Amino acid sequence: MKKVWTFLLFAGLLAFAGGFLLKSSDGKETVTERAEQTINKSQLSRSRPQKKENPQEEFVKKLLSDFSLQFSLFKQSTLENNRYVYKDRNITVIFTVDPLFQKAVEKEFKRFRVKYGAYVAIDADTGKVLAAVSSTDYPDLTFKRTFPAASTFKIVTAAAALETGLATPNTEMVCGGTGDSCSPSVWLNSRYKVKRRFAESFATSANPFFGNLGRLLGKETLLEFARKFGFNRKDYGFPWGILREPLDDYDIALTAAGLGETRTSPFHQALIASVIENEGIMVKPTLIEKVLTTDGRPLYTFRKELFGRVVSVGTARAIREMMLLTVKQGTVSDKRHFRRLRRFYPRIVIGGKTGTLSELTYPEGRCEWFTGFMEYNGRHIAFSSLAVNNHYFYITGYEIAAVASADFAKLYRNFAVRGR
C-alpha cells in the first residue's frame, strides 16, 4: 500500500511540474510557450517573401554610388529651363552643372582653340560639380586619369611634411642644382648649392627642395598621404589618380617632386584642391542635384556627403597660403591672364599649384596644370585646368584657370545681392 501512495505522489508532482511549464500561476505565457511562439514567428518570417526595392529606387541607389554613371548620363543631357536634364521613360535626372558657367568656359576653349584640354570646377563647400569642360575634339578628357600629375603632386608632399611635423612653411634646406633641375643626383651632389625656404619652393615649384623633402619623409609616409588624397582608390567609379610605388631613394625623390610615375585626372585634381579650400576635408563630389519620377515626384534631392578628413585644419591653411603665393610671386605671377584677372577683378582670391611635364600617352605634348581654388562673393570654388600643348598654342593650361575665373566673376559679380 505504501508503494502505491508513493507512486501516486510522484505522478502528481510530474503533472504539477508539467502544468507550471505550460502556464504560470497567474495564467500568463511561460518561457516554454514564448520560445515556441518565437520559433513559429521566425519560420513564418523566413517563408514570407522579402519586399523588393522599386526599380526606380534601385536606379537612384546605383546612380548615387557610381560617379562614372553620373558622368555618362550628364553627357547625354539636354538643356531645359536653365538646367542640364536627362530623361528616360521612368526617370528625370537634374544635374548640378551650372549651364551659364559651363557655356562660358566652353566659349573660351573655342576662342583660344584649345585642342587638348580640360577644366573642372567643384563647389568646395558642397562637392557639387559646377563645370566639366573638355576639348571639342576630345570630349572625355575631364575623366581621363592617365595625365602626369607633374608638380601638382607637391601638394601631397607638402601636406605630408606639414602634417607629420617634419617641416613648417619657414623651414629652410640647402639643395644642389637649379629650381627646375630634374635629377636627384644633382640635388644631392651638385657644387651649386642654394638655401631654399619651403613656402617659396612651393610657389616656384623648386624640384630640389621637394625631392630632398621626399627622401626625409620616406616611402611609407609619402604613400600614406598619397592614399589620403585619393591616389590608387578604386571606389565610387571616380577617376582617381594612379601612383606607382617608388622603388628606391632616387625614385622617392622623383615622386615627391612630381617627376615620378604618378597619373591623375582633371576631376581628381579639382577634388584635391577642394580638400585644401575645405580646410582639410574631402567632400564627396557629385553631378546629381535631383532625381524625379516622370510625373515630378522627388526620388532624391541633393544631400552633402563627406569622404572624411584628409589633413588637419592647420595643414590645409598653410598649404592654402603657399598656393596664394604661387599667384602673387610664383610660377604664374607673370602670366598675362593672371595679371588681367587681378587688375579687373581685384576682389577675387585665387591660389593654386602649377605642374608641367611631357605627356607621353596620346595626345602627346607639354602637359600644363593649374590645380587651385577661387573665392568670390561668398563662393568657394575648387578647380583644375589643363592643356597639352605642342609648338603652337594660344593659351597655356595654367591660364585657362585665370580666364575661367574671370568668366565666373562676370556671371556672379552680384551674387551676394541677388542671393542666388
BELLIN-V271874 format. One record per backbone hydrogen bond with DSSP energy under -0.5 kcal/mol. NH is the residue of the N-H (numbers start at 1). CO is the residue of the C=O. If there is no record, write none. Layout:
# BELLIN-V271874
nh:NH co:CO
nh:NH co:CO
This chain:
# BELLIN-V271874
nh:5 co:1
nh:6 co:2
nh:7 co:3
nh:8 co:4
nh:9 co:5
nh:10 co:6
nh:11 co:7
nh:12 co:8
nh:13 co:9
nh:14 co:10
nh:15 co:11
nh:16 co:12
nh:17 co:13
nh:18 co:14
nh:19 co:15
nh:20 co:16
nh:21 co:17
nh:22 co:18
nh:23 co:19
nh:24 co:28
nh:27 co:24
nh:30 co:22
nh:32 co:21
nh:34 co:30
nh:35 co:31
nh:36 co:32
nh:37 co:33
nh:38 co:34
nh:39 co:35
nh:40 co:36
nh:41 co:37
nh:42 co:38
nh:43 co:39
nh:44 co:40
nh:45 co:41
nh:46 co:42
nh:47 co:43
nh:48 co:44
nh:58 co:54
nh:59 co:55
nh:60 co:56
nh:61 co:57
nh:62 co:58
nh:63 co:59
nh:64 co:60
nh:65 co:61
nh:65 co:62
nh:66 co:63
nh:67 co:236
nh:70 co:66
nh:71 co:67
nh:72 co:68
nh:73 co:69
nh:74 co:70
nh:75 co:71
nh:76 co:72
nh:76 co:73
nh:77 co:74
nh:78 co:85
nh:80 co:78
nh:80 co:83
nh:83 co:80
nh:85 co:78
nh:85 co:83
nh:86 co:93
nh:88 co:91
nh:92 co:292
nh:93 co:86
nh:94 co:290
nh:95 co:84
nh:96 co:287
nh:98 co:130
nh:99 co:97
nh:102 co:98
nh:103 co:99
nh:104 co:100
nh:105 co:101
nh:106 co:102
nh:107 co:103
nh:108 co:104
nh:109 co:105
nh:110 co:106
nh:111 co:107
nh:112 co:108
nh:113 co:110
nh:114 co:109
nh:115 co:113
nh:118 co:386
nh:119 co:133
nh:120 co:384
nh:121 co:131
nh:122 co:382
nh:123 co:128
nh:124 co:122
nh:124 co:380
nh:125 co:380
nh:127 co:123
nh:129 co:286
nh:130 co:121
nh:131 co:121
nh:133 co:119
nh:135 co:117
nh:141 co:138
nh:143 co:140
nh:144 co:140
nh:147 co:264
nh:149 co:262
nh:152 co:149
nh:153 co:150
nh:154 co:151
nh:155 co:152
nh:156 co:153
nh:157 co:153
nh:158 co:154
nh:159 co:155
nh:160 co:156
nh:161 co:157
nh:162 co:158
nh:163 co:159
nh:164 co:160
nh:165 co:162
nh:166 co:161
nh:167 co:161
nh:171 co:168
nh:173 co:196
nh:175 co:173
nh:175 co:194
nh:176 co:187
nh:177 co:192
nh:181 co:178
nh:184 co:182
nh:186 co:183
nh:187 co:183
nh:188 co:184
nh:189 co:185
nh:190 co:186
nh:193 co:191
nh:194 co:175
nh:196 co:173
nh:196 co:194
nh:198 co:171
nh:199 co:169
nh:201 co:197
nh:202 co:198
nh:203 co:199
nh:204 co:200
nh:205 co:201
nh:205 co:202
nh:206 co:201
nh:207 co:179
nh:207 co:205
nh:210 co:206
nh:211 co:207
nh:212 co:208
nh:213 co:209
nh:214 co:210
nh:215 co:211
nh:216 co:212
nh:217 co:213
nh:218 co:214
nh:222 co:218
nh:223 co:219
nh:224 co:220
nh:225 co:221
nh:226 co:222
nh:227 co:223
nh:228 co:224
nh:229 co:225
nh:230 co:227
nh:231 co:226
nh:232 co:241
nh:233 co:230
nh:238 co:235
nh:240 co:238
nh:242 co:263
nh:244 co:261
nh:252 co:248
nh:253 co:249
nh:254 co:250
nh:255 co:251
nh:256 co:252
nh:257 co:253
nh:258 co:255
nh:259 co:254
nh:260 co:254
nh:262 co:260
nh:263 co:242
nh:264 co:147
nh:266 co:141
nh:267 co:142
nh:269 co:265
nh:270 co:266
nh:271 co:267
nh:272 co:268
nh:273 co:269
nh:274 co:270
nh:275 co:271
nh:276 co:272
nh:277 co:273
nh:278 co:274
nh:279 co:276
nh:280 co:275
nh:281 co:278
nh:282 co:308
nh:283 co:281
nh:284 co:305
nh:285 co:283
nh:286 co:127
nh:289 co:94
nh:289 co:287
nh:290 co:94
nh:291 co:300
nh:292 co:92
nh:293 co:297
nh:294 co:90
nh:296 co:293
nh:299 co:291
nh:300 co:291
nh:302 co:289
nh:307 co:282
nh:308 co:282
nh:310 co:280
nh:311 co:280
nh:316 co:312
nh:317 co:313
nh:318 co:314
nh:319 co:315
nh:320 co:316
nh:321 co:317
nh:322 co:318
nh:323 co:319
nh:324 co:320
nh:325 co:321
nh:326 co:322
nh:327 co:323
nh:327 co:324
nh:328 co:324
nh:329 co:325
nh:330 co:325
nh:330 co:326
nh:331 co:203
nh:332 co:326
nh:333 co:326
nh:333 co:330
nh:335 co:332
nh:339 co:335
nh:340 co:336
nh:341 co:337
nh:342 co:338
nh:343 co:339
nh:344 co:340
nh:345 co:341
nh:348 co:345
nh:349 co:375
nh:350 co:348
nh:351 co:373
nh:352 co:323
nh:353 co:371
nh:355 co:369
nh:357 co:367
nh:359 co:365
nh:360 co:358
nh:365 co:359
nh:366 co:389
nh:367 co:357
nh:367 co:365
nh:368 co:366
nh:368 co:387
nh:369 co:355
nh:370 co:385
nh:371 co:353
nh:372 co:370
nh:372 co:383
nh:373 co:351
nh:374 co:381
nh:375 co:349
nh:376 co:379
nh:379 co:376
nh:381 co:374
nh:381 co:379
nh:382 co:122
nh:383 co:372
nh:384 co:120
nh:385 co:370
nh:386 co:118
nh:387 co:368
nh:388 co:116
nh:389 co:366
nh:389 co:387
nh:393 co:391
nh:394 co:112
nh:400 co:396
nh:401 co:397
nh:401 co:398
nh:402 co:398
nh:403 co:399
nh:404 co:400
nh:405 co:401
nh:406 co:402
nh:407 co:403
nh:408 co:404
nh:409 co:405
nh:410 co:406
nh:411 co:407
nh:412 co:408
nh:413 co:410
nh:415 co:412
nh:418 co:414
nh:419 co:415
nh:420 co:415
